[in-house]
Amino acid sequence: MQHEIVVFLGPSLDREEAARILAATYLPPARRGDIPGAVGAGARIITLIDGVFFQESSVGHREILDALRSGVRVIGASSMGALRAAELDSLGMEGVGEIYRLYRNGVLVSDDEVALVYDPESYTPLSEPLINIRCTLRKAVESGILQKETADIVRSIAISCYFPDRTWDTLVESARSLIPGRDLERLEAFVREHAVDQKKEDAVLALRRTRELAEELGL
């Protein structure tokens, strides 16, 4: 039954695209209390992708552990899900994707890496998460578009920005006095065509893994 599979999803992936991958009950980014609510409503698989940060009470570790103890399978990826999975995978939560792996291995440590602002009605992202910026710059260097030193400058600017202010336009403007214009033009062209959306990629992987697990459980 569809209500037995619950996915907490917001700006990481378009809801219509998600529904084409997995039939599930899709709920907004998780807040404190939402995981127990899903368990109480009969969920057997909970996939945590997006959750609230900072200004609101985020998903608690104990909530996830209680769900696991009750026999519910919990998968995490992309955003809040990646954070919690990295913290709780040894206790039964399943992590999926590159961002989860980076948190688990200690390469990423801050919530700020996946934070962004978004339209509360459409969930359209209004800023760029730092992890996506990191991955895009790495790809630009690997592709020969940027020198590593240039990418390091842009990344440092991104790290210094408050997360709601992180956009590619802002980063380029802030870098104009530090990086030759030709390099910035190449970066802008690369971002338009080849920007990495790691949060989206990991969300897709999580939904595919959820679908696989649902089939295993006969849901």
Secondary structure, DSSP 8 states (H G I E B T S, - for coil): -GGGEEEE-STTS-HHHHHHH---EEESSB-TTHHHHHHHTT-SEEEE--B--TTS----HHHHHHHHHTT-EEEEETTHHHHHHHHHGGGT-EEESHHHHHHHTTS---GGGT---B-TTT--B-S--HHHHHHHHHHHHHTTSS-HHHHHHHHHHHHHS-GGG--HHHHHHHHTTTS-HHHHHHHHHHHHHH---HHHHHHHHHHHHHHHHHHHHT-
